[in-house]
Amino acid sequence: MNLKKDENILVGKHIFLNGKVVADETAQRIDYLKNNVMSVVAYSHDGWSTLLRDPNDGRLWELIYDDSSSHGGGAPSLICITLDNAKNKYKFK
C-alpha cells in the first residue's frame, strides 16, 4: 500500500455501488496512506488542502478534495509537489 517511487499522483473517485456512494480503491488507499503512513507537515490557510510527507522517501504530497460541488469536497487526491511549491503555498520553513 505504500507509495511507489514512480507514482506522483493518485486520484480517488466516489462511485455508486448497490445504491450507495462509496470510495473507490484509490480513494481508500489515499485514506489509508493519510491515516497510517504519512505525516502532516502543514495545512493550507483555507483548510481545503493538507501537506503530507512520505516517511519512506521524504517526498511531499498535497492532499486535496477537488470536487467542490460534492459534500466534503468530493474524493481525495494526492499530488507530489516540490519543496519550493510547498513553501510558497503552505508558508513553512
N, C-alpha and C positions, 0 to 999 in steps of 0.2 A: 504493500500500500504506500510505501514511501515514494517521494518524487524521484523521477529518473533524471539523470544528467541531461538528457536530450529534450526533456519537457520544458516548455516555457509559458504555456497557457493551458488552463483547464477550464472548460465552460460547462457548468451544470445546467440542467433543464428540469422543469416540472412537467410531468406527463399525467394524463388521465389513465387510470388503471382501475378497473372494476368500479367505476363511478366515483372515484376519488382522485384528487390531485396528490401525487407523490413525487418525491425526488428521484431522479434517475441515478444510475450507478456513479456517474461523475460527480453529481451534487452530493451524494452520500460519501464519496471518497474525500471531497473537499471538506465536508463537515468533520470527518474522521481526522484528517490532517490538522485542521484548525484546532480541534479539541484535544488531540493526543500526541501530536508530533511537533508542531511549530510553536514558536513563542511570539507573543505580541511585542512589537517594538514601539508602535505609536498608533494613534487614531487620528483620522482627518478632523479638521476643525468642524465640519458639518456632520460628523458622526456616521457618514454613509460608507466609509471605507476604512480598512484596517491594514496596517503594515505588519507583515509577519516575517520571521526569519526561519529558514530551514536549518536546524542544528547539524544536519548531516554534511552540508556543503557551504553553509553560510550565506546562501543566496537570499535576497529579499523578494518577497512576494506581496502583491497587493490583493486583498480580498475585497471584492465589490459585489454589489447586487444591482444588476444592470437594467432591470425592468421596473421603472418607477410606477407603471400602471398596475402592477401586481401588489397584493398585500405583502408587506415586509420587504418590498423591493425586488421580489422575484427570486430566482435561483441564484446560487453563488457562483462566482468565477474567481479563479486565482491567476494572476498575471505576474510573471517575473519582471522586476524593474531594476534599473541601475541605482547605485548608491546616490549619484547626483540627482536623479529624478526623485528619489525618496526624500532626500534632504530638502529639495525645493518644495515638495508638496506637504510633507509632514513636519517641517521646521524643527528637526532634531540635529544634534551634533554627533 
